[in-house]
Amino acid sequence: MTARGLLISLGIALAVALLGNIPLMGLPGALVWSLFSPLVDLLLGGITPRIRSDALWPLAILMTLLWPISIPLGYVLVWKWFPQQPRARVLWWVGLMALWGFVLSLYFAITAPKN
């Protein structure tokens, strides 16, 4: 693991969290939510259409704050698990970020106010 790579991943995470909330108004979180909501729908039996529409924007803003944590955390974990396999590192890193996005989507689908 390089310190430069960790700083870059931290910078990307901070940029997504800060720029995604203030100028973009939660659009990165909405993107993560829209990627995983069909899967959450299949798992929980059509729960996402019952979520109140006025709860979706705060959900997207919270997802924008919480999802970028997976960027540096995934970088550190993958470098520990796969120190000699650069291709496997990239795939596992993306997989960990996707898994965190799915877990957040599942949590917010369960806890969001319903109609």
C-alpha positions in Angstrom: 0.0 0.0 0.0 1.3 3.4 -0.9 0.7 6.5 1.1 0.1 8.4 -2.2 -2.6 6.0 -3.2 -4.2 6.3 0.2 -4.2 10.1 0.0 -5.7 10.0 -3.5 -8.5 7.7 -2.4 -9.1 9.9 0.7 -9.2 13.0 -1.6 -11.7 11.3 -3.9 -13.9 10.3 -1.0 -13.9 13.8 0.5 -14.6 15.3 -2.9 -17.5 13.0 -3.5 -18.9 13.6 0.0 -18.5 17.4 -0.1 -19.2 18.2 -3.7 -22.0 15.6 -3.8 -23.9 17.3 -1.0 -23.5 21.0 -1.5 -23.4 21.7 -5.3 -24.8 18.4 -6.5 -27.5 18.1 -3.8 -27.1 14.3 -3.2 -26.9 13.1 -6.8 -24.1 10.6 -6.2 -26.2 9.0 -3.4 -29.2 9.0 -5.7 -27.0 7.2 -8.3 -25.9 4.6 -5.8 -29.6 4.2 -4.7 -30.9 3.8 -8.2 -28.2 1.2 -9.0 -29.2 -1.0 -6.1 -32.9 -0.3 -5.6 -34.0 -3.0 -8.1 -32.0 -5.6 -6.2 -33.4 -4.4 -2.9 -36.8 -4.5 -4.4 -36.3 -8.2 -5.3 -35.0 -9.0 -1.9 -37.6 -7.2 0.1 -40.6 -7.8 -2.1 -41.4 -4.5 -3.7 -40.5 -2.2 -0.8 -39.0 0.7 -2.8 -42.3 2.0 -4.4 -43.8 2.3 -1.0 -41.1 4.7 0.3 -42.5 8.2 0.6 -41.3 10.4 -2.1 -40.3 13.2 0.3 -38.0 10.7 2.0 -35.9 10.0 -1.1 -34.0 13.3 -1.2 -32.7 13.1 2.4 -32.0 9.4 1.7 -29.8 10.4 -1.3 -28.0 13.1 0.7 -27.2 10.6 3.5 -26.1 8.0 0.9 -23.8 10.7 -0.5 -22.3 11.3 2.9 -21.9 7.6 3.9 -21.0 5.8 0.6 -17.6 7.5 0.0 -16.3 5.9 3.2 -15.9 2.7 1.1 -13.4 4.3 -1.2 -10.4 4.6 1.2 -11.6 1.8 3.4 -11.8 -0.6 0.4 -8.4 0.6 -0.7 -6.8 -0.3 2.6 -8.5 -3.6 3.0 -7.8 -4.7 -0.6 -4.1 -3.8 -0.3 -3.9 -6.0 2.9 -5.7 -8.9 1.3 -4.1 -8.9 -2.2 -0.6 -7.4 -1.9 0.8 -9.1 -5.0 -2.2 -9.2 -7.4 -2.9 -5.8 -9.0 -5.9 -6.9 -11.2 -7.5 -8.7 -8.3 -7.1 -5.6 -6.1 -9.0 -3.4 -8.5 -11.9 -5.9 -8.9 -12.1 -6.5 -5.1 -12.0 -2.7 -4.5 -14.9 -2.1 -6.8 -16.7 -5.0 -5.3 -16.3 -3.7 -1.8 -17.6 -0.3 -2.9 -20.6 -1.9 -4.5 -21.2 -4.1 -1.5 -21.2 -1.0 0.8 -23.6 0.7 -1.6 -25.9 -2.3 -1.5 -25.8 -2.5 2.3 -26.6 1.2 2.6 -29.5 0.8 0.1 -30.9 -2.1 2.0 -30.6 -0.3 5.3 -32.3 2.9 4.0 -35.0 0.9 2.2 -35.9 -0.8 5.5 -35.8 2.3 7.7 -37.2 4.9 5.3 -40.8 6.1 6.0 -43.4 4.2 4.0 -46.8 5.2 2.5 
